[in-house]
Amino acid sequence: MRHVEAWAEGVVRLTHNLAALLLAVATGLVFFQVVTRFGLGHAAGWSEILARGLIIWSTLLVAAAGFRLGAMIPIDFIRGLLPARAQIWVIRLVTLLTLILLAVLVWQGWSMTLRVQAQRVAMLGTSMSWFYAAIPLGALMAIPGVLLRHVEQERERP
């Protein structure tokens, strides 16, 4: 069990660090866009589009860390109103519903990624599926974060 948890923690750490790196690159691209637009008088349009795609990727990848740290919208107030025995069932229900949502995002996100394969991103010339692939991959990578948080909450219960 410890090996699985260590692997899941590694996935969360990887997605968190990758999201930070992508956000840093996107920031650099936006700066480049401003310099070319106002400094050179001719905007590099591709940098804005690429930055937008990297921000989408970083947002969806960092969800794993958000779930792991319990930073998603908490229901602690409602859970706190319940008796201790009922609280764990609320945690279990929320975890189950979250996993179902992530599974739907993986399934439908993959379907959409395949559907837009032939479309091209303006100014980049690449397939639109590179942008859409962030949905199923981000959702898939978030599952270990959800499970780790759930295991932690199960261990903390009285």
C-alpha positions in Angstrom: 0.0 0.0 0.0 2.9 2.4 0.8 4.3 1.9 -2.7 1.0 2.8 -4.3 0.7 5.9 -2.1 4.3 6.9 -3.0 3.6 6.5 -6.7 0.4 8.6 -6.3 2.3 11.3 -4.4 4.9 11.3 -7.2 2.1 11.8 -9.8 0.7 14.7 -7.8 4.2 16.2 -7.4 4.9 15.8 -11.1 1.7 17.4 -12.3 2.2 20.3 -9.8 5.7 21.0 -10.9 4.8 20.6 -14.6 1.9 23.0 -14.2 4.3 25.6 -12.5 6.7 25.2 -15.4 4.0 25.6 -18.0 2.7 28.7 -16.3 6.2 30.2 -16.2 6.7 29.6 -19.9 3.2 31.1 -20.6 4.3 34.2 -18.6 7.4 34.5 -20.7 5.4 34.2 -23.9 3.0 36.9 -22.8 6.0 39.1 -22.0 7.4 38.4 -25.4 4.0 39.2 -26.9 4.0 42.6 -25.2 7.5 43.4 -26.3 6.9 42.5 -29.9 3.6 44.4 -30.0 4.7 47.6 -28.3 8.4 47.5 -28.6 8.7 46.3 -32.2 5.3 47.4 -33.5 4.5 44.0 -34.9 2.9 41.5 -32.5 3.9 37.8 -32.6 0.4 36.4 -32.6 1.5 32.8 -32.1 2.8 33.6 -28.6 -0.6 34.6 -27.3 -2.3 31.5 -28.6 0.5 29.2 -27.3 0.4 31.0 -23.9 -3.4 30.5 -23.7 -2.9 26.7 -24.4 -0.2 26.4 -21.8 -2.4 28.2 -19.2 -5.2 25.7 -20.0 -2.8 22.8 -19.5 -1.4 24.2 -16.3 -4.8 24.8 -14.9 -6.0 21.2 -15.6 -2.7 19.6 -14.4 -2.6 21.5 -11.1 -6.0 20.0 -10.2 -4.2 16.9 -8.9 -2.4 19.0 -6.3 -5.6 20.9 -5.6 -7.5 17.7 -4.8 -4.5 16.3 -2.8 -4.2 19.3 -0.6 -8.0 19.6 -0.1 -7.9 23.0 -1.8 -11.0 22.4 -3.9 -14.3 23.8 -2.7 -14.6 22.2 0.7 -17.9 21.2 2.3 -16.4 21.4 5.8 -19.2 23.6 7.1 -21.9 21.2 6.1 -19.9 18.2 7.3 -19.3 19.9 10.6 -23.0 20.1 11.3 -23.3 16.3 11.2 -22.4 13.7 13.8 -19.0 12.1 13.5 -20.4 8.8 12.1 -22.2 10.6 9.3 -19.2 12.8 8.4 -17.2 10.0 7.0 -20.1 9.0 4.8 -20.3 12.5 3.4 -16.6 12.3 2.7 -17.1 9.0 1.0 -20.0 10.3 -1.1 -18.0 13.4 -2.2 -15.1 11.2 -3.1 -17.3 8.9 -5.2 -19.0 11.8 -7.0 -15.7 13.4 -7.7 -14.3 10.2 -9.1 -17.4 9.8 -11.3 -17.0 13.4 -12.6 -13.3 12.8 -13.3 -14.1 9.6 -15.2 -16.7 11.4 -17.3 -14.1 14.1 -18.0 -11.6 11.5 -19.1 -14.1 9.7 -21.3 -15.7 12.8 -22.9 -12.5 14.7 -23.0 -10.8 11.9 -24.9 -13.8 11.7 -27.3 -13.6 15.5 -27.9 -9.8 15.3 -28.4 -10.3 12.7 -31.1 -13.1 14.7 -32.6 -11.1 17.9 -33.2 -8.0 16.2 -34.4 -8.4 17.5 -38.0 -8.9 21.1 -36.8 -5.8 23.4 -36.8 -4.9 26.1 -34.3 -4.6 29.4 -36.1 -1.1 30.8 -36.1 0.4 27.6 -34.8 -0.6 25.1 -37.5 -0.9 22.3 -35.0 -3.9 20.1 -34.3 -6.5 21.5 -31.9 -6.4 18.2 -30.2 -3.2 19.2 -28.3 -5.3 21.8 -26.5 -8.2 19.5 -25.8 -6.0 16.7 -24.6 -5.5 18.7 -21.4 -9.0 17.7 -20.3 -8.7 13.9 -20.2 -5.1 14.0 -19.1 -5.7 16.5 -16.3 -8.7 14.6 -15.1 -6.8 11.3 -15.2 -3.9 12.8 -13.3 -6.2 14.3 -10.7 -7.6 10.8 -9.7 -4.5 9.9 -7.5 -4.9 13.3 -5.7 -8.5 12.6 -4.9 -7.7 9.1 -3.7 -4.8 10.3 -1.5 -6.9 12.9 0.1 -9.6 10.4 0.8 -7.2 7.9 2.4 -5.8 10.7 4.5 -9.3 11.7 5.7 -10.2 8.1 6.4 -7.1 7.8 8.6 -7.9 11.0 10.5 -11.4 10.0 11.5 -12.1 9.3 15.1 
